[in-house]
C-alpha cells in the first residue's frame, strides 16, 4: 500500500486522533474512510446532468403554477359568492 504525507495543524490532528480513538480505528483507517465518503459524494453530485437539473426545476415550476392557479380559482369563487351576496342584499332590502 502506498504512503501519503499530509500536513495539518496540531489541533486538527488531535481532533482526528480523538475520533479515531472513539471509533477504535487507526488514524489511517479514519482518513481513508473520510476520503472514500468525500469521493463518493463528489461523484454523485458531479453525475447530475443538466437535463436532470432542468427536469427538477420544471417540476418545481409546475408545482408552483398549480398552487397559484388553485389560489386564483379560490379567489374567483370568493368573488362570485360576494357578488351573489351583494345582489341578494340589494334585491331583498
C-alpha positions in Angstrom: 0.0 0.0 0.0 1.3 3.5 -0.9 2.0 6.0 1.8 1.0 9.7 1.7 2.4 12.5 3.7 -0.1 15.3 4.6 0.2 18.4 6.7 -2.4 19.6 9.2 -2.4 21.7 12.3 -1.8 20.0 15.7 -5.3 20.9 16.8 -6.9 19.3 13.8 -4.7 16.2 14.2 -5.8 16.0 17.8 -9.4 16.0 16.7 -8.7 13.3 14.1 -7.0 11.2 16.7 -9.9 11.6 19.1 -12.4 10.5 16.5 -10.2 7.6 15.5 -9.8 6.6 19.1 -13.5 6.8 19.9 -14.3 4.6 16.9 -11.4 2.2 17.7 -9.8 2.8 14.3 -6.3 3.8 13.3 -5.7 7.3 12.1 -5.1 5.9 8.6 -8.4 4.0 8.5 -10.3 7.1 9.6 -8.7 9.3 6.9 -9.2 6.6 4.2 -12.9 6.3 5.1 -13.3 10.1 5.1 -11.8 10.3 1.6 -14.0 7.4 0.4 -17.1 9.3 1.6 -15.8 12.6 0.1 -15.1 11.0 -3.3 -18.5 9.1 -3.3 -20.4 12.3 -2.5 -18.5 14.3 -5.1 -19.1 11.6 -7.8 -22.8 11.7 -7.1 -23.1 15.4 -7.3 -20.9 15.5 -10.5 -23.1 12.9 -12.1 -26.1 15.2 -12.1 -26.7 16.1 -15.7 -28.0 19.4 -16.9 -31.1 17.6 -18.1 -31.8 16.2 -14.6 -31.4 19.7 -13.1 -33.7 21.1 -15.8 -36.4 18.5 -15.1 -36.2 19.2 -11.4 -36.8 22.9 -11.9 -39.6 22.2 -14.4 -41.3 20.0 -11.9 -40.9 22.7 -9.2 -42.2 25.4 -11.7 -45.2 23.2 -12.5 -46.0 22.7 -8.8 -45.8 26.4 -8.1 -48.0 27.1 -11.1 -50.6 24.6 -9.9 -50.6 26.2 -6.4 -51.0 29.7 -7.9 -53.8 28.5 -10.1 -55.6 26.9 -7.2 -55.4 30.3 -5.3 -56.7 32.2 -8.4 -59.7 29.8 -8.6 -60.4 30.2 -4.9 -60.3 34.0 -5.3 -62.8 33.7 -8.2 -65.1 31.6 -6.1 -65.0 34.1 -3.3 -65.6 36.9 -5.7 -68.6 35.1 -7.2 -70.0 34.4 -3.7 -69.6 38.0 -2.7 -71.2 39.2 -5.9 -74.2 36.9 -5.4 -74.5 38.0 -1.8 -74.5 41.7 -2.8 -77.2 41.0 -5.4 -79.3 39.2 -2.8 -78.9 42.0 -0.3 -79.9 44.6 -2.9 -82.9 42.6 -4.1 -84.3 41.8 -0.7 -84.0 45.1 1.1 
